[in-house]
Amino acid sequence: MASVGMQVPVCLVENGADGRMSVQQEALQILEQIQQPVVVVAVVGLYRTGKSYLMNRLAGKQTGFALGSTIESKTKGIWMWCVPHPNKPGHTLVLLDTEGLGDVDKGDSKHDTQIFSLAVLLSSTLVYNSRGTIDNRSVEELQYVTELAEYIKVKSSDKSGDDSEFVKFFPSFIWAVRDFTLERKIDGKDASEDEYLDFALKLKLGSSKKVEDYNLPRECIRKYFPSRKCFTFPFPTNPENVIYLETLALSDLAAAFLEVTERFCSFVFEQSPVKQLKDGYSVDGRVFGHLVKMYVDTISSGGIPCLENAVVAMAQIENEAAVKEGLEMYEGGMQQLRVYFPVYLKDINAEHERLNTLAVEIFMKRSFKDDQGQHLKALEEAVSKLFSSFLQQNEQTSVRFCQEILSGLSGPLRDKLQQGVYSTVGGYQLFSQDVEDIVVKYNCQTQGGVKAEEVLEEFLKQRKEESAVILHADETLGEKDREIWEERERGVLLEQEVRAGEERERLLEEKMEAERRSNEERVRLLLLKMEDDMQHQQQEAQRAMDAKLREQARLLQTGFDEKAAAMGREMAACVCIMCVCIMCVCVCVCVCRPGCCRRVSMRRLRRWGARWRRVCV
């Protein structure tokens, strides 16, 4: 599968002079070449906090993304660097470096929120880079997370502000704290980096406006990003050398800083998942490029990016491309066989079945959300049309081939007719013997070609008139003899007509049998894909449910019983069980919310007291 190793980053999303964002064609062309699954890591944070350095290290380089040495923000828009994944063969690591948030030159908080929202939408791992400590101020600086519900929708029908399903689609979250100088202690005890982050995100009890404002960003982070990790980086070097960070040798950097950087990179390489769409569809470079353009165009036009709409639009694009790709493979394979026409029907049927299976596999591999099967049906109809065309071409070639053989074999016969050889005494028996010899030689040379019997039938019919003239001109034969020879000739023609009819019937049966086997194989592949898709959906739903259960447990442990109970009701309201059987898909749904797709255990279902019923679709 195609991979791309870029030597330097390129601009993916550019900010225009009018403030509108646009996707750069050069970046899209690069992504179009990447046919591997992509792991997308995006970094966001306040400007001039050293985000670009971390991205360069993930790319395995000292330089690449621009580092600035002044108070001016260096990165504008979103820049992209695609490199082979160091830990996952067959995958591409896509690094996104975003422009700094809170840049005084822009003075536009809405634009910052759009950049932050894009990073969330595009990444499978989001790195938030800050400096100093994780105190109330640094949490408040992450205000953009509280506005995500206004800038992102899961479903087109969702009302603005509905964030109940963000957890299913949002990336994992890493908080990178730069220039950290404090001791990590909680209540006088040493704390890990992750414990330090959880402590900073701890909620306060109370219902005052001040407490609610304090809790809001923390609740959003906990709710949207249940998978969280923290790394605290000490100063990399002496303060006066920081401006030369990208040119310093590793030996000039603090050992503690290098140790944290190494752990950070290892964690990203090992734990960052492949970028996926709804229902667990893995994204490759080509699809990622479409996503970027779709989201950016929506935001630039004043719309709100919708995950469901993006999936539907991507499915349409990818399914049409999947049909085209499968059809091209099938047609290319049959064209190679066409060089050898005419071939036996069993050979063309066998090649059709093989190529049809490959075409369906190619389609299945690339397609997704073809819920009504319209694109698979389109592929099936197109393949069937091509198959009929190749069958017709093979038959036409067989007719020409058989006619050429008969023309060559019957040359001496035509010469004798012109010379009057058969007009002499005993000429009819001589003519009949020559015709029989032609038939024997013809059968040996055609060996059951797809149109051999039909062409021979036509040849014998054409000789009938000549035979009648010669028969009546042969004076050695009496009236009784002529009747016997005429009856014998009619029998030969009738027998040949029967064989030609049987040949046509056999061809039709073999074609129908080939189609039947192809249909069975297509159904088998479709069932496998359905089971695979269902498994992805169940895993996706299970991850979301587990994350909510973990957060619910944290709330209970910290005394937020009411919030935990509310989360329990939310989970109980959308529980369902999905199971796949051989002949149909049975979905057990809650009466209170049909159509939900989350899988939980029966014990947990009963504990939540959800009322449910079984329906088959």
Number of C-alpha atoms within 10 A of each C-alpha: 9 12 20 19 14 14 12 14 20 19 19 23 23 16 15 10 7 6 12 15 21 18 21 14 14 12 19 18 13 19 22 18 15 23 19 21 22 31 28 26 29 28 27 27 25 22 21 23 22 21 28 28 20 21 25 21 17 24 26 13 15 18 17 19 27 19 21 18 14 9 11 13 22 16 20 15 18 25 22 23 25 27 22 19 19 16 12 12 9 15 23 26 27 24 26 27 30 27 26 27 25 19 17 11 8 12 11 13 14 12 17 22 22 21 24 27 22 22 24 25 21 22 28 23 27 26 26 19 22 26 19 17 20 20 12 14 9 16 19 18 16 22 16 21 21 17 18 21 20 15 20 25 23 22 15 14 9 12 12 13 13 15 18 15 15 19 21 20 22 20 29 22 22 23 22 26 22 21 18 18 12 10 8 15 13 12 6 7 8 12 15 15 18 16 16 20 22 16 13 16 21 16 21 14 12 11 10 9 9 9 13 15 12 17 20 16 23 24 17 20 18 21 19 25 21 21 16 17 19 20 21 28 21 22 17 20 18 11 8 7 13 16 15 12 20 19 12 14 9 13 8 13 17 14 14 13 17 16 12 15 21 14 12 21 17 15 13 18 18 11 11 20 18 22 23 23 18 18 21 21 18 19 20 23 28 20 21 26 22 18 21 19 18 18 23 22 17 14 21 14 11 10 13 19 23 20 21 16 15 20 18 15 15 21 19 17 14 21 22 18 16 26 25 18 17 24 25 14 16 24 19 13 16 18 12 10 18 17 9 10 18 23 18 16 19 14 11 22 20 12 17 25 20 14 22 28 19 16 26 26 18 18 24 22 11 19 23 23 17 15 9 8 11 11 20 22 12 15 23 20 12 15 23 15 12 17 21 13 12 20 22 12 15 23 21 16 19 22 21 15 19 25 19 12 17 20 14 13 18 19 10 13 18 12 11 14 14 10 10 12 16 23 19 14 14 17 19 27 16 14 21 17 12 16 17 12 13 19 18 11 14 20 16 10 14 17 11 13 20 26 26 23 24 21 19 23 21 15 16 18 15 11 11 15 11 13 20 15 13 22 25 15 17 18 15 14 17 11 9 9 12 17 13 12 17 16 12 12 17 13 12 14 18 13 13 19 19 15 17 20 15 14 19 16 12 14 17 12 12 15 19 13 13 19 18 13 13 21 16 12 16 20 13 12 16 17 17 13 17 16 17 13 17 19 17 16 20 21 16 20 24 17 16 19 19 13 20 23 17 13 17 20 14 15 19 15 11 12 13 17 14 11 13 20 14 12 18 15 13 13 17 21 19 19 29 28 20 19 14 14 9 7 7 11 16 15 20 21 23 20 16 14 14 16 14 18 21 21 22 17 11 11 9 12 17 12 10 15 11 20 16 18 12 14 10 8 7
